[in-house]
Amino acid sequence: MESRFAQHQKGELKGWYTKSRLPVVLLKVEMFETREEALSAEQKMKGWARAKKLAWVNDDYPAISRLGKKKFK
Protein backbone atom coordinates (compact mmCIF):
# COMPACT_ATOMS: atom_id res chain seq x y z
CA MET A 1 0.00 0.00 0.00
CA GLU A 2 2.80 2.42 0.85
CA SER A 3 4.50 1.96 -2.52
CA ARG A 4 1.21 2.46 -4.40
CA PHE A 5 0.53 5.66 -2.46
CA ALA A 6 4.06 6.89 -3.22
CA GLN A 7 3.49 6.22 -6.92
CA HIS A 8 0.34 8.36 -6.79
CA GLN A 9 2.20 11.17 -5.02
CA LYS A 10 4.93 11.15 -7.68
CA GLY A 11 2.39 11.07 -10.53
CA GLU A 12 3.91 7.84 -11.86
CA LEU A 13 0.67 5.97 -12.55
CA LYS A 14 -1.24 6.01 -15.83
CA GLY A 15 -4.32 8.14 -15.98
CA TRP A 16 -4.93 11.82 -15.45
CA TYR A 17 -7.39 11.96 -12.55
CA THR A 18 -5.05 11.58 -9.57
CA LYS A 19 -2.07 13.05 -11.39
CA SER A 20 -4.02 16.28 -12.00
CA ARG A 21 -4.99 16.57 -8.30
CA LEU A 22 -1.65 16.23 -6.53
CA PRO A 23 -0.80 16.05 -3.71
CA VAL A 24 -3.07 13.17 -2.77
CA VAL A 25 -4.27 12.75 0.83
CA LEU A 26 -5.03 9.25 2.10
CA LEU A 27 -8.14 9.37 4.26
CA LYS A 28 -8.86 5.70 4.92
CA VAL A 29 -7.55 2.22 4.12
CA GLU A 30 -9.70 -0.88 3.87
CA MET A 31 -8.20 -4.35 3.44
CA PHE A 32 -9.65 -7.13 1.27
CA GLU A 33 -8.85 -10.82 0.89
CA THR A 34 -8.39 -10.61 -2.87
CA ARG A 35 -7.57 -8.01 -5.51
CA GLU A 36 -10.93 -8.75 -7.17
CA GLU A 37 -12.82 -7.90 -3.98
CA ALA A 38 -10.88 -4.64 -3.67
CA LEU A 39 -11.58 -3.67 -7.28
CA SER A 40 -15.26 -4.51 -6.87
CA ALA A 41 -15.53 -2.31 -3.77
CA GLU A 42 -13.68 0.52 -5.53
CA GLN A 43 -16.03 0.39 -8.52
CA LYS A 44 -19.06 0.44 -6.23
CA MET A 45 -17.75 3.45 -4.28
CA LYS A 46 -16.97 5.37 -7.46
CA GLY A 47 -20.73 5.54 -8.05
CA TRP A 48 -21.45 7.00 -4.62
CA ALA A 49 -22.24 10.65 -3.99
CA ARG A 50 -19.61 12.73 -2.16
CA ALA A 51 -21.73 12.80 1.02
CA LYS A 52 -21.86 9.00 1.14
CA LYS A 53 -18.10 8.74 0.57
CA LEU A 54 -17.46 11.17 3.43
CA ALA A 55 -19.78 9.15 5.68
CA TRP A 56 -17.72 6.04 4.81
CA VAL A 57 -14.46 7.84 5.62
CA ASN A 58 -15.92 8.86 8.99
CA ASP A 59 -17.34 5.37 9.74
CA ASP A 60 -20.85 6.88 9.92
CA TYR A 61 -22.72 3.69 9.03
CA PRO A 62 -26.25 5.07 9.66
CA ALA A 63 -25.51 7.88 7.21
CA ILE A 64 -24.07 5.45 4.65
CA SER A 65 -27.28 3.44 4.84
CA ARG A 66 -29.51 6.53 4.70
CA LEU A 67 -27.59 8.05 1.78
CA GLY A 68 -27.77 4.77 -0.10
CA LYS A 69 -31.55 4.69 -0.20
CA LYS A 70 -33.22 5.96 -3.37
CA LYS A 71 -35.77 8.73 -2.91
CA PHE A 72 -39.05 8.21 -4.68
CA LYS A 73 -41.64 10.90 -5.33
Jmol script that loads the backbone (N, CA, C; Angstrom):
load data "model"
ATOM      1  N   MET A   1       0.815  -1.174   0.000  1.00  0.00           N
ATOM      2  CA  MET A   1       0.000   0.000   0.000  1.00  0.00           C
ATOM      3  C   MET A   1       0.870   1.253   0.000  1.00  0.00           C
ATOM      4  N   GLU A   2       1.938   1.243   0.771  1.00  0.00           N
ATOM      5  CA  GLU A   2       2.802   2.416   0.853  1.00  0.00           C
ATOM      6  C   GLU A   2       3.429   2.749  -0.496  1.00  0.00           C
ATOM      7  N   SER A   3       3.869   1.706  -1.220  1.00  0.00           N
ATOM      8  CA  SER A   3       4.505   1.959  -2.515  1.00  0.00           C
ATOM      9  C   SER A   3       3.485   2.493  -3.528  1.00  0.00           C
ATOM     10  N   ARG A   4       2.259   1.979  -3.497  1.00  0.00           N
ATOM     11  CA  ARG A   4       1.210   2.462  -4.404  1.00  0.00           C
ATOM     12  C   ARG A   4       0.891   3.923  -4.108  1.00  0.00           C
ATOM     13  N   PHE A   5       0.796   4.274  -2.847  1.00  0.00           N
ATOM     14  CA  PHE A   5       0.527   5.657  -2.462  1.00  0.00           C
ATOM     15  C   PHE A   5       1.676   6.564  -2.929  1.00  0.00           C
ATOM     16  N   ALA A   6       2.904   6.119  -2.773  1.00  0.00           N
ATOM     17  CA  ALA A   6       4.063   6.895  -3.222  1.00  0.00           C
ATOM     18  C   ALA A   6       4.029   7.099  -4.730  1.00  0.00           C
ATOM     19  N   GLN A   7       3.602   6.079  -5.468  1.00  0.00           N
ATOM     20  CA  GLN A   7       3.487   6.216  -6.916  1.00  0.00           C
ATOM     21  C   GLN A   7       2.459   7.292  -7.277  1.00  0.00           C
ATOM     22  N   HIS A   8       1.350   7.321  -6.559  1.00  0.00           N
ATOM     23  CA  HIS A   8       0.341   8.362  -6.788  1.00  0.00           C
ATOM     24  C   HIS A   8       0.935   9.743  -6.514  1.00  0.00           C
ATOM     25  N   GLN A   9       1.630   9.879  -5.403  1.00  0.00           N
ATOM     26  CA  GLN A   9       2.202  11.165  -5.023  1.00  0.00           C
ATOM     27  C   GLN A   9       3.201  11.680  -6.060  1.00  0.00           C
ATOM     28  N   LYS A  10       3.933  10.771  -6.683  1.00  0.00           N
ATOM     29  CA  LYS A  10       4.933  11.151  -7.684  1.00  0.00           C
ATOM     30  C   LYS A  10       4.329  11.312  -9.078  1.00  0.00           C
ATOM     31  N   GLY A  11       3.033  10.971  -9.227  1.00  0.00           N
ATOM     32  CA  GLY A  11       2.392  11.066 -10.529  1.00  0.00           C
ATOM     33  C   GLY A  11       2.880  10.021 -11.509  1.00  0.00           C
ATOM     34  N   GLU A  12       3.330   8.877 -11.022  1.00  0.00           N
ATOM     35  CA  GLU A  12       3.913   7.838 -11.860  1.00  0.00           C
ATOM     36  C   GLU A  12       2.896   6.899 -12.510  1.00  0.00           C
ATOM     37  N   LEU A  13       1.656   6.923 -12.047  1.00  0.00           N
ATOM     38  CA  LEU A  13       0.672   5.974 -12.554  1.00  0.00           C
ATOM     39  C   LEU A  13      -0.045   6.520 -13.778  1.00  0.00           C
ATOM     40  N   LYS A  14      -0.489   5.603 -14.638  1.00  0.00           N
ATOM     41  CA  LYS A  14      -1.237   6.008 -15.827  1.00  0.00           C
ATOM     42  C   LYS A  14      -2.552   6.636 -15.404  1.00  0.00           C
ATOM     43  N   GLY A  15      -3.043   7.485 -16.254  1.00  0.00           N
ATOM     44  CA  GLY A  15      -4.316   8.141 -15.975  1.00  0.00           C
ATOM     45  C   GLY A  15      -4.098   9.555 -15.523  1.00  0.00           C
ATOM     46  N   TRP A  16      -5.071  10.388 -15.734  1.00  0.00           N
ATOM     47  CA  TRP A  16      -4.928  11.817 -15.450  1.00  0.00           C
ATOM     48  C   TRP A  16      -5.612  12.250 -14.166  1.00  0.00           C
ATOM     49  N   TYR A  17      -6.571  11.473 -13.665  1.00  0.00           N
ATOM     50  CA  TYR A  17      -7.391  11.956 -12.551  1.00  0.00           C
ATOM     51  C   TYR A  17      -6.566  12.280 -11.314  1.00  0.00           C
ATOM     52  N   THR A  18      -5.853  11.331 -10.778  1.00  0.00           N
ATOM     53  CA  THR A  18      -5.054  11.575  -9.569  1.00  0.00           C
ATOM     54  C   THR A  18      -3.879  12.487  -9.878  1.00  0.00           C
ATOM     55  N   LYS A  19      -3.239  12.260 -11.015  1.00  0.00           N
ATOM     56  CA  LYS A  19      -2.072  13.054 -11.391  1.00  0.00           C
ATOM     57  C   LYS A  19      -2.405  14.543 -11.454  1.00  0.00           C
ATOM     58  N   SER A  20      -3.627  14.872 -11.873  1.00  0.00           N
ATOM     59  CA  SER A  20      -4.023  16.277 -11.998  1.00  0.00           C
ATOM     60  C   SER A  20      -4.475  16.880 -10.669  1.00  0.00           C
ATOM     61  N   ARG A  21      -4.500  16.084  -9.607  1.00  0.00           N
ATOM     62  CA  ARG A  21      -4.993  16.566  -8.305  1.00  0.00           C
ATOM     63  C   ARG A  21      -3.974  16.373  -7.182  1.00  0.00           C
ATOM     64  N   LEU A  22      -2.705  16.411  -7.525  1.00  0.00           N
ATOM     65  CA  LEU A  22      -1.649  16.225  -6.528  1.00  0.00           C
ATOM     66  C   LEU A  22      -1.513  17.448  -5.642  1.00  0.00           C
ATOM     67  N   PRO A  23      -1.117  17.310  -4.390  1.00  0.00           N
ATOM     68  CA  PRO A  23      -0.804  16.054  -3.706  1.00  0.00           C
ATOM     69  C   PRO A  23      -2.075  15.329  -3.269  1.00  0.00           C
ATOM     70  N   VAL A  24      -1.968  14.031  -3.179  1.00  0.00           N
ATOM     71  CA  VAL A  24      -3.067  13.172  -2.769  1.00  0.00           C
ATOM     72  C   VAL A  24      -3.007  13.004  -1.255  1.00  0.00           C
ATOM     73  N   VAL A  25      -4.186  12.967  -0.617  1.00  0.00           N
ATOM     74  CA  VAL A  25      -4.270  12.747   0.828  1.00  0.00           C
ATOM     75  C   VAL A  25      -5.012  11.433   1.054  1.00  0.00           C
ATOM     76  N   LEU A  26      -4.410  10.535   1.795  1.00  0.00           N
ATOM     77  CA  LEU A  26      -5.028   9.249   2.097  1.00  0.00           C
ATOM     78  C   LEU A  26      -5.907   9.412   3.331  1.00  0.00           C
ATOM     79  N   LEU A  27      -7.203   9.176   3.161  1.00  0.00           N
ATOM     80  CA  LEU A  27      -8.145   9.368   4.256  1.00  0.00           C
ATOM     81  C   LEU A  27      -8.481   8.080   4.988  1.00  0.00           C
ATOM     82  N   LYS A  28      -8.461   6.955   4.286  1.00  0.00           N
ATOM     83  CA  LYS A  28      -8.864   5.699   4.918  1.00  0.00           C
ATOM     84  C   LYS A  28      -8.318   4.538   4.097  1.00  0.00           C
ATOM     85  N   VAL A  29      -8.012   3.446   4.769  1.00  0.00           N
ATOM     86  CA  VAL A  29      -7.546   2.219   4.119  1.00  0.00           C
ATOM     87  C   VAL A  29      -8.485   1.094   4.534  1.00  0.00           C
ATOM     88  N   GLU A  30      -8.875   0.296   3.577  1.00  0.00           N
ATOM     89  CA  GLU A  30      -9.700  -0.876   3.866  1.00  0.00           C
ATOM     90  C   GLU A  30      -9.026  -2.074   3.209  1.00  0.00           C
ATOM     91  N   MET A  31      -8.890  -3.154   3.938  1.00  0.00           N
ATOM     92  CA  MET A  31      -8.201  -4.349   3.445  1.00  0.00           C
ATOM     93  C   MET A  31      -9.217  -5.367   2.919  1.00  0.00           C
ATOM     94  N   PHE A  32      -8.820  -6.098   1.869  1.00  0.00           N
ATOM     95  CA  PHE A  32      -9.654  -7.127   1.272  1.00  0.00           C
ATOM     96  C   PHE A  32      -8.831  -8.398   1.114  1.00  0.00           C
ATOM     97  N   GLU A  33      -9.514  -9.523   1.047  1.00  0.00           N
ATOM     98  CA  GLU A  33      -8.849 -10.819   0.895  1.00  0.00           C
ATOM     99  C   GLU A  33      -8.201 -10.948  -0.478  1.00  0.00           C
ATOM    100  N   THR A  34      -8.898 -10.457  -1.509  1.00  0.00           N
ATOM    101  CA  THR A  34      -8.392 -10.607  -2.868  1.00  0.00           C
ATOM    102  C   THR A  34      -8.398  -9.267  -3.598  1.00  0.00           C
ATOM    103  N   ARG A  35      -7.614  -9.210  -4.662  1.00  0.00           N
ATOM    104  CA  ARG A  35      -7.573  -8.006  -5.505  1.00  0.00           C
ATOM    105  C   ARG A  35      -8.942  -7.773  -6.153  1.00  0.00           C
ATOM    106  N   GLU A  36      -9.620  -8.851  -6.534  1.00  0.00           N
ATOM    107  CA  GLU A  36     -10.928  -8.750  -7.172  1.00  0.00           C
ATOM    108  C   GLU A  36     -11.949  -8.112  -6.232  1.00  0.00           C
ATOM    109  N   GLU A  37     -11.914  -8.500  -4.958  1.00  0.00           N
ATOM    110  CA  GLU A  37     -12.822  -7.896  -3.977  1.00  0.00           C
ATOM    111  C   GLU A  37     -12.530  -6.411  -3.821  1.00  0.00           C
ATOM    112  N   ALA A  38     -11.265  -6.043  -3.802  1.00  0.00           N
ATOM    113  CA  ALA A  38     -10.882  -4.640  -3.671  1.00  0.00           C
ATOM    114  C   ALA A  38     -11.351  -3.835  -4.876  1.00  0.00           C
ATOM    115  N   LEU A  39     -11.147  -4.369  -6.070  1.00  0.00           N
ATOM    116  CA  LEU A  39     -11.577  -3.666  -7.281  1.00  0.00           C
ATOM    117  C   LEU A  39     -13.096  -3.532  -7.333  1.00  0.00           C
ATOM    118  N   SER A  40     -13.805  -4.556  -6.902  1.00  0.00           N
ATOM    119  CA  SER A  40     -15.261  -4.511  -6.874  1.00  0.00           C
ATOM    120  C   SER A  40     -15.748  -3.416  -5.919  1.00  0.00           C
ATOM    121  N   ALA A  41     -15.152  -3.351  -4.740  1.00  0.00           N
ATOM    122  CA  ALA A  41     -15.530  -2.314  -3.766  1.00  0.00           C
ATOM    123  C   ALA A  41     -15.214  -0.927  -4.309  1.00  0.00           C
ATOM    124  N   GLU A  42     -14.063  -0.777  -4.960  1.00  0.00           N
ATOM    125  CA  GLU A  42     -13.680   0.516  -5.528  1.00  0.00           C
ATOM    126  C   GLU A  42     -14.680   0.958  -6.594  1.00  0.00           C
ATOM    127  N   GLN A  43     -15.074   0.047  -7.472  1.00  0.00           N
ATOM    128  CA  GLN A  43     -16.030   0.391  -8.517  1.00  0.00           C
ATOM    129  C   GLN A  43     -17.380   0.795  -7.926  1.00  0.00           C
ATOM    130  N   LYS A  44     -17.798   0.104  -6.872  1.00  0.00           N
ATOM    131  CA  LYS A  44     -19.063   0.441  -6.225  1.00  0.00           C
ATOM    132  C   LYS A  44     -18.988   1.851  -5.620  1.00  0.00           C
ATOM    133  N   MET A  45     -17.895   2.147  -4.930  1.00  0.00           N
ATOM    134  CA  MET A  45     -17.752   3.448  -4.278  1.00  0.00           C
ATOM    135  C   MET A  45     -17.638   4.591  -5.272  1.00  0.00           C
ATOM    136  N   LYS A  46     -17.090   4.323  -6.448  1.00  0.00           N
ATOM    137  CA  LYS A  46     -16.972   5.372  -7.465  1.00  0.00           C
ATOM    138  C   LYS A  46     -18.334   5.915  -7.864  1.00  0.00           C
ATOM    139  N   GLY A  47     -19.380   5.098  -7.711  1.00  0.00           N
ATOM    140  CA  GLY A  47     -20.730   5.538  -8.047  1.00  0.00           C
ATOM    141  C   GLY A  47     -21.429   6.288  -6.928  1.00  0.00           C
ATOM    142  N   TRP A  48     -20.828   6.333  -5.762  1.00  0.00           N
ATOM    143  CA  TRP A  48     -21.450   7.003  -4.619  1.00  0.00           C
ATOM    144  C   TRP A  48     -21.339   8.512  -4.724  1.00  0.00           C
ATOM    145  N   ALA A  49     -22.295   9.193  -4.113  1.00  0.00           N
ATOM    146  CA  ALA A  49     -22.237  10.650  -3.987  1.00  0.00           C
ATOM    147  C   ALA A  49     -21.149  11.019  -2.974  1.00  0.00           C
ATOM    148  N   ARG A  50     -20.669  12.245  -3.063  1.00  0.00           N
ATOM    149  CA  ARG A  50     -19.613  12.729  -2.160  1.00  0.00           C
ATOM    150  C   ARG A  50     -20.016  12.569  -0.693  1.00  0.00           C
ATOM    151  N   ALA A  51     -21.268  12.889  -0.374  1.00  0.00           N
ATOM    152  CA  ALA A  51     -21.733  12.802   1.019  1.00  0.00           C
ATOM    153  C   ALA A  51     -21.620  11.371   1.548  1.00  0.00           C
ATOM    154  N   LYS A  52     -21.946  10.399   0.710  1.00  0.00           N
ATOM    155  CA  LYS A  52     -21.862   8.997   1.138  1.00  0.00           C
ATOM    156  C   LYS A  52     -20.410   8.584   1.318  1.00  0.00           C
ATOM    157  N   LYS A  53     -19.520   9.051   0.437  1.00  0.00           N
ATOM    158  CA  LYS A  53     -18.096   8.743   0.567  1.00  0.00           C
ATOM    159  C   LYS A  53     -17.533   9.331   1.863  1.00  0.00           C
ATOM    160  N   LEU A  54     -17.930  10.544   2.185  1.00  0.00           N
ATOM    161  CA  LEU A  54     -17.458  11.170   3.428  1.00  0.00           C
ATOM    162  C   LEU A  54     -17.991  10.427   4.652  1.00  0.00           C
ATOM    163  N   ALA A  55     -19.221   9.950   4.576  1.00  0.00           N
ATOM    164  CA  ALA A  55     -19.780   9.153   5.676  1.00  0.00           C
ATOM    165  C   ALA A  55     -18.969   7.878   5.856  1.00  0.00           C
ATOM    166  N   TRP A  56     -18.552   7.255   4.744  1.00  0.00           N
ATOM    167  CA  TRP A  56     -17.720   6.043   4.811  1.00  0.00           C
ATOM    168  C   TRP A  56     -16.373   6.348   5.449  1.00  0.00           C
ATOM    169  N   VAL A  57     -15.752   7.445   5.054  1.00  0.00           N
ATOM    170  CA  VAL A  57     -14.458   7.839   5.621  1.00  0.00           C
ATOM    171  C   VAL A  57     -14.577   8.021   7.126  1.00  0.00           C
ATOM    172  N   ASN A  58     -15.707   8.568   7.570  1.00  0.00           N
ATOM    173  CA  ASN A  58     -15.920   8.856   8.994  1.00  0.00           C
ATOM    174  C   ASN A  58     -16.586   7.713   9.750  1.00  0.00           C
ATOM    175  N   ASP A  59     -16.707   6.542   9.115  1.00  0.00           N
ATOM    176  CA  ASP A  59     -17.344   5.369   9.742  1.00  0.00           C
ATOM    177  C   ASP A  59     -18.739   5.677  10.263  1.00  0.00           C
ATOM    178  N   ASP A  60     -19.483   6.515   9.544  1.00  0.00           N
ATOM    179  CA  ASP A  60     -20.848   6.880   9.921  1.00  0.00           C
ATOM    180  C   ASP A  60     -21.808   5.941   9.189  1.00  0.00           C
ATOM    181  N   TYR A  61     -21.951   4.727   9.713  1.00  0.00           N
ATOM    182  CA  TYR A  61     -22.724   3.695   9.033  1.00  0.00           C
ATOM    183  C   TYR A  61     -24.214   4.020   8.902  1.00  0.00           C
ATOM    184  N   PRO A  62     -24.855   4.669   9.886  1.00  0.00           N
ATOM    185  CA  PRO A  62     -26.253   5.066   9.664  1.00  0.00           C
ATOM    186  C   PRO A  62     -26.392   6.026   8.475  1.00  0.00           C
ATOM    187  N   ALA A  63     -25.454   6.944   8.334  1.00  0.00           N
ATOM    188  CA  ALA A  63     -25.513   7.884   7.211  1.00  0.00           C
ATOM    189  C   ALA A  63     -25.259   7.166   5.892  1.00  0.00           C
ATOM    190  N   ILE A  64     -24.332   6.209   5.874  1.00  0.00           N
ATOM    191  CA  ILE A  64     -24.073   5.451   4.647  1.00  0.00           C
ATOM    192  C   ILE A  64     -25.355   4.755   4.205  1.00  0.00           C
ATOM    193  N   SER A  65     -26.038   4.134   5.145  1.00  0.00           N
ATOM    194  CA  SER A  65     -27.283   3.438   4.837  1.00  0.00           C
ATOM    195  C   SER A  65     -28.348   4.420   4.349  1.00  0.00           C
ATOM    196  N   ARG A  66     -28.505   5.519   5.055  1.00  0.00           N
ATOM    197  CA  ARG A  66     -29.507   6.528   4.704  1.00  0.00           C
ATOM    198  C   ARG A  66     -29.225   7.125   3.324  1.00  0.00           C
ATOM    199  N   LEU A  67     -27.967   7.435   3.055  1.00  0.00           N
ATOM    200  CA  LEU A  67     -27.593   8.051   1.784  1.00  0.00           C
ATOM    201  C   LEU A  67     -27.660   7.055   0.630  1.00  0.00           C
ATOM    202  N   GLY A  68     -27.708   5.772   0.942  1.00  0.00           N
ATOM    203  CA  GLY A  68     -27.768   4.766  -0.096  1.00  0.00           C
ATOM    204  C   GLY A  68     -29.187   4.470  -0.564  1.00  0.00           C
ATOM    205  N   LYS A  69     -30.169   4.959   0.159  1.00  0.00           N
ATOM    206  CA  LYS A  69     -31.548   4.686  -0.201  1.00  0.00           C
ATOM    207  C   LYS A  69     -32.006   5.651  -1.300  1.00  0.00           C
ATOM    208  N   LYS A  70     -32.693   5.119  -2.284  1.00  0.00           N
ATOM    209  CA  LYS A  70     -33.217   5.962  -3.368  1.00  0.00           C
ATOM    210  C   LYS A  70     -34.449   6.691  -2.855  1.00  0.00           C
ATOM    211  N   LYS A  71     -34.601   7.923  -3.308  1.00  0.00           N
ATOM    212  CA  LYS A  71     -35.766   8.728  -2.909  1.00  0.00           C
ATOM    213  C   LYS A  71     -36.789   8.689  -4.033  1.00  0.00           C
ATOM    214  N   PHE A  72     -37.980   8.284  -3.698  1.00  0.00           N
ATOM    215  CA  PHE A  72     -39.050   8.213  -4.680  1.00  0.00           C
ATOM    216  C   PHE A  72     -40.068   9.302  -4.398  1.00  0.00           C
ATOM    217  N   LYS A  73     -40.639   9.840  -5.476  1.00  0.00           N
ATOM    218  CA  LYS A  73     -41.638  10.899  -5.330  1.00  0.00           C
ATOM    219  C   LYS A  73     -43.013  10.320  -5.248  1.00  0.00           C
TER     220      LYS A  73
END
end "model"
wireframe off; spacefill off
backbone 0.3
color backbone group
